[in-house]
Amino acid sequence: MKVLILSDIHANYQALESIIEKEKEWDKLLFLGDVVDYGPHPKECLEFIKSNADYYVMGNHDNALGNDTDCKCMGTFREYSIATREWHKTILSKDEIEFLRSMPYQENVKVEDKYFFLAHATPFGDLSKYLTEAELEEEVKWLPHKYILLGHTHIQYKKIMHNTLVINPGSVGLSRDSSKACYAVYENNEFILKAVEYDIEKTITDLMESPIPNHCKEGLKNVLLHKNTTT
């Protein structure tokens, strides 16, 4: 069985499309939250998740748009998020916003004979907290799960904590590791972290045509080009 694991698409359809074209087929798709905010293609990305994700959880940006609340971002990312979210609200339908609102905080998913625990930022369900490694290890030790899948940090990793394997596939649409689209695949009893090139210039062109303030466009452009990843 082949399982495609995605997180933090952030309305970047070019990045998402590059992964789809690279992997072509899979048996199950797991999504770890944050389909909206920052990028220029919220509708296309959300429709893909609605139509293709077998299991999914809510991210802090999904929650912020769906429930009209604070995403609790840090630094300049807060301003970028607010600006793009107001724009995305004008693009998405009521049904699409309701979908964001209805996403679960956590899922426990059976894949063949194994169970994967899915959450966005923390195993205990906080949508926006950035855990230190020590804090993550403290949360993991209270859970019985052998495999925990998290997103939110936009950084790929595999870590063994208390006999639990914690996997973060990185960010599809706004990676802090590189200017590539990051994701993970589970196949043949192994989690593989992957990244592919995508048409960043197309994403930037579409973003520059958006109605958000110019300084937000330039800031997000630098993040996409991996010139500024400070949160």
Sequence and secondary structure as in RCSB ss.txt:
>XXXX:A:sequence
MKVLILSDIHANYQALESIIEKEKEWDKLLFLGDVVDYGPHPKECLEFIKSNADYYVMGNHDNALGNDTDCKCMG
TFREYSIATREWHKTILSKDEIEFLRSMPYQENVKVEDKYFFLAHATPFGDLSKYLTEAELEEEVKWLPHKYILL
GHTHIQYKKIMHNTLVINPGSVGLSRDSSKACYAVYENNEFILKAVEYDIEKTITDLMESPIPNHCKEGLKNVLL
HKNTTT
>XXXX:A:secstr
 EEEEE   TT HHHHHHHHHHH   SEEEE S  SSSSS HHHHHHHHHHH SEE   HHHHHHHHT      T
HHHHHHHHHHHHHHHHS HHHHHHHHH  SEEEEEETTEEEEEESS TT  SS    HHHHHHHHTT   SEEE 
 SS  EEEEEETTEEEEEE  SSS SS SSEEEEEEETTEEEEEEE   HHHHHHHHHTSSS HHHHHHHHHHHT
TS    
